[in-house]
């Protein structure tokens, strides 16, 4: 699955390293990996734009349920 959250409720305290990795691999890394070739081409040609459509949770996370998802979306926006 690409995107979404299956993390347990309970906020930060409920997330172990495995859950953090799963959320980042599901919500951030696919975009990073897929745009790398495009970025190389844009650099070579001297112009280009990357637009990511993320989630309102990047600025308004739900701390008791999807904090890792929100962190991934904030990273994607950055």
N, CA, C and O of each residue as an XYZ file, in Angstrom:
312
protein
N       0.837     -1.174      0.000
C       0.000      0.000      0.000
C       0.885      1.241      0.000
O       1.921      1.278      0.664
N       0.468      2.250     -0.747
C       1.158      3.532     -0.749
C       0.218      4.561     -0.152
O      -0.889      4.762     -0.651
N       0.653      5.207      0.904
C      -0.151      6.213      1.571
C      -1.109      5.605      2.575
O      -1.503      4.445      2.459
N      -1.472      6.399      3.549
C      -2.377      5.944      4.578
C      -1.646      5.634      5.864
O      -0.425      5.765      5.944
N      -2.392      5.226      6.860
C      -1.787      4.920      8.147
C      -2.460      3.706      8.769
O      -3.686      3.605      8.815
N      -1.648      2.811      9.232
C      -2.141      1.652      9.956
C      -1.553      1.610     11.353
O      -1.590      0.579     12.024
N      -1.003      2.752     11.790
C      -0.360      2.809     13.099
C      -1.389      2.631     14.215
O      -2.551      3.007     14.065
N      -0.956      2.062     15.321
C      -1.871      1.891     16.451
C      -2.203      3.241     17.092
O      -1.422      4.188     16.993
N      -3.347      3.322     17.739
C      -3.682      4.545     18.469
C      -2.825      4.609     19.726
O      -2.235      3.613     20.147
N      -2.769      5.778     20.305
C      -1.972      5.941     21.521
C      -0.882      6.970     21.359
O      -0.119      7.233     22.289
N      -0.809      7.553     20.178
C       0.160      8.620     19.953
C       1.603      8.155     19.928
O       1.903      6.988     19.677
N       2.478      9.096     20.192
C       3.918      8.869     20.116
C       4.367      7.674     20.949
O       5.212      6.892     20.511
N       3.813      7.531     22.128
C       4.237      6.459     23.037
C       3.918      5.065     22.500
O       4.545      4.088     22.909
N       2.954      4.964     21.591
C       2.561      3.662     21.053
C       3.390      3.243     19.847
O       3.262      2.116     19.368
N       4.241      4.140     19.353
C       5.003      3.853     18.135
C       6.422      3.416     18.455
O       7.162      4.124     19.138
N       6.791      2.256     17.961
C       8.174      1.816     18.090
C       8.902      2.106     16.777
O       8.301      2.634     15.841
N      10.153      1.776     16.702
C      10.945      2.051     15.494
C      10.356      1.392     14.253
O      10.409      1.958     13.160
N       9.800      0.205     14.420
C       9.207     -0.506     13.288
C       8.019      0.264     12.727
O       7.885      0.398     11.511
N       7.159      0.770     13.602
C       5.993      1.536     13.151
C       6.418      2.840     12.468
O       5.856      3.216     11.439
N       7.413      3.530     13.045
C       7.906      4.762     12.415
C       8.437      4.459     11.021
O       8.115      5.171     10.070
N       9.239      3.421     10.889
C       9.794      3.047      9.583
C       8.694      2.700      8.595
O       8.738      3.114      7.436
N       7.715      1.945      9.049
C       6.603      1.548      8.184
C       5.861      2.778      7.665
O       5.579      2.866      6.470
N       5.543      3.722      8.541
C       4.816      4.922      8.131
C       5.632      5.786      7.168
O       5.092      6.289      6.182
N       6.923      5.962      7.443
C       7.766      6.763      6.544
C       7.954      6.061      5.205
O       7.937      6.708      4.157
N       8.132      4.740      5.232
C       8.288      3.987      3.980
C       7.014      3.978      3.152
O       7.070      3.851      1.929
N       5.893      4.107      3.791
C       4.609      4.080      3.106
C       4.175      5.468      2.621
O       3.494      5.578      1.601
N       4.563      6.525      3.340
C       4.023      7.854      3.068
C       5.027      8.892      2.586
O       4.627      9.955      2.112
N       6.306      8.611      2.693
C       7.331      9.567      2.259
C       8.220      8.990      1.166
O       8.412      9.619      0.125
N       8.753      7.824      1.389
C       9.771      7.279      0.495
C       9.309      7.012     -0.939
O      10.108      7.208     -1.855
N       8.079      6.581     -1.188
C       7.673      6.405     -2.587
C       7.789      7.699     -3.399
O       8.200      7.672     -4.559
N       7.432      8.814     -2.795
C       7.544     10.097     -3.494
C       9.006     10.475     -3.698
O       9.377     10.947     -4.772
N       9.831     10.275     -2.689
C      11.258     10.609     -2.795
C      11.909      9.795     -3.903
O      12.639     10.339     -4.732
N      11.651      8.509     -3.920
C      12.265      7.628     -4.920
C      11.758      7.938     -6.328
O      12.530      7.919     -7.287
N      10.478      8.220     -6.451
C       9.919      8.437     -7.788
C      10.298      9.781     -8.396
O      10.322      9.906     -9.621
N      10.595     10.794     -7.575
C      10.941     12.094     -8.164
C      12.430     12.276     -8.400
O      12.825     13.224     -9.079
N      13.263     11.409     -7.867
C      14.713     11.565     -8.025
C      15.135     11.685     -9.496
O      15.902     12.589     -9.825
N      14.664     10.811    -10.387
C      15.054     10.964    -11.799
C      14.566     12.289    -12.402
O      15.266     12.903    -13.208
N      13.384     12.716    -12.013
C      12.853     13.991    -12.522
C      13.704     15.154    -12.033
O      13.983     16.087    -12.787
N      14.112     15.098    -10.785
C      14.937     16.177    -10.229
C      16.278     16.268    -10.944
O      16.770     17.363    -11.215
N      16.860     15.127    -11.245
C      18.134     15.142    -11.980
C      17.963     15.827    -13.335
O      18.810     16.617    -13.751
N      16.883     15.524    -14.004
C      16.618     16.139    -15.310
C      16.361     17.639    -15.177
O      16.857     18.423    -15.987
N      15.600     18.042    -14.176
C      15.327     19.463    -13.963
C      16.613     20.233    -13.659
O      16.796     21.355    -14.131
N      17.495     19.632    -12.876
C      18.780     20.268    -12.579
C      19.585     20.429    -13.861
O      20.169     21.485    -14.107
N      19.612     19.383    -14.673
C      20.364     19.433    -15.930
C      19.827     20.498    -16.875
O      20.604     21.163    -17.560
N      18.514     20.670    -16.921
C      17.936     21.661    -17.835
C      17.841     23.046    -17.210
O      17.533     24.018    -17.901
N      18.101     23.143    -15.915
C      18.124     24.436    -15.255
C      16.774     24.962    -14.791
O      16.675     26.122    -14.391
N      15.735     24.139    -14.836
C      14.427     24.588    -14.357
C      13.529     23.383    -14.103
O      13.810     22.262    -14.528
N      12.454     23.654    -13.403
C      11.463     22.622    -13.133
C      10.799     22.846    -11.794
O      11.283     23.621    -10.969
N       9.704     22.174    -11.587
C       8.925     22.310    -10.363
C       8.418     20.938     -9.939
O       8.002     20.130    -10.770
N       8.458     20.693     -8.648
C       7.872     19.486     -8.078
C       6.747     19.936     -7.153
O       6.958     20.773     -6.276
N       5.568     19.388     -7.345
C       4.421     19.705     -6.495
C       3.936     18.414     -5.851
O       3.604     17.449     -6.540
N       3.900     18.407     -4.536
C       3.362     17.267     -3.796
C       2.036     17.667     -3.171
O       1.946     18.707     -2.517
N       1.027     16.869     -3.362
C      -0.246     17.054     -2.678
C      -0.181     16.149     -1.452
O      -0.087     14.928     -1.578
N      -0.229     16.747     -0.280
C      -0.039     15.957      0.934
C      -1.331     15.877      1.735
O      -2.325     15.333      1.254
N      -1.326     16.401      2.921
C      -2.467     16.267      3.825
C      -2.491     17.439      4.787
O      -1.443     17.994      5.119
N      -3.660     17.815      5.231
C      -3.784     18.866      6.247
C      -3.075     18.451      7.531
O      -2.712     19.295      8.351
N      -2.883     17.161      7.697
C      -2.205     16.685      8.911
C      -0.753     17.125      8.977
O      -0.130     17.026     10.034
N      -0.208     17.605      7.883
C       1.166     18.114      7.928
C       1.276     19.293      8.871
O       2.348     19.543      9.423
N       0.175     20.032      9.067
C       0.170     21.165     10.003
C      -0.800     20.968     11.166
O      -0.686     21.645     12.188
N      -1.740     20.059     11.020
C      -2.719     19.770     12.078
C      -2.777     18.265     12.342
O      -3.774     17.618     12.023
N      -1.715     17.707     12.923
C      -1.698     16.259     13.149
C      -2.734     15.835     14.186
O      -3.187     16.631     15.009
N      -3.086     14.578     14.118
C      -3.947     13.972     15.132
C      -3.012     13.219     16.083
O      -2.709     12.050     15.845
N      -2.555     13.868     17.150
C      -1.480     13.314     17.965
C      -1.758     11.967     18.612
O      -0.819     11.250     18.958
N      -3.014     11.610     18.783
C      -3.319     10.322     19.405
C      -3.441      9.179     18.411
O      -3.584      8.024     18.813
N      -3.385      9.486     17.099
C      -3.597      8.384     16.164
C      -2.622      8.354     14.989
O      -2.127      7.279     14.651
N      -2.333      9.464     14.369
C      -1.554      9.401     13.121
C      -0.349     10.335     13.129
O      -0.089     11.016     12.137
N       0.376     10.374     14.214
C       1.499     11.292     14.337
C       2.633     10.961     13.354
O       3.254     11.876     12.813
N       2.908      9.698     13.120
C       3.969      9.320     12.180
C       3.556      9.652     10.750
O       4.382     10.101      9.955
N       2.297      9.438     10.420
C       1.767      9.814      9.112
C       1.917     11.321      8.908
O       2.366     11.768      7.853
N       1.542     12.093      9.914
C       1.646     13.545      9.834
C       3.100     13.987      9.660
O       3.375     14.924      8.910
N       4.016     13.331     10.337
C       5.431     13.658     10.195
C       5.917     13.379      8.778
O       6.695     14.155      8.223
N       5.465     12.279      8.194
C       5.841     11.953      6.817
C       5.295     12.990      5.844
O       5.992     13.381      4.908
N       4.069     13.437      6.049
C       3.478     14.442      5.172
C       4.150     15.791      5.337
O       4.303     16.523      4.359
N       4.555     16.138      6.552
C       5.301     17.381      6.775
C       6.652     17.314      6.068
O       7.084     18.295      5.463
N       7.312     16.180      6.139
C       8.591     16.006      5.449
C       8.405     16.121      3.945
O       9.233     16.723      3.261
N       7.346     15.560      3.437
C       7.067     15.628      2.005
C       6.812     17.075      1.566
O       7.247     17.488      0.492
N       6.118     17.823      2.387
C       5.871     19.233      2.076
C       7.160     20.046      2.090
O       7.298     21.012      1.339
N       8.087     19.663      2.930
C       9.353     20.369      3.021
C      10.236     20.025      1.847
O      11.355     20.528      1.748
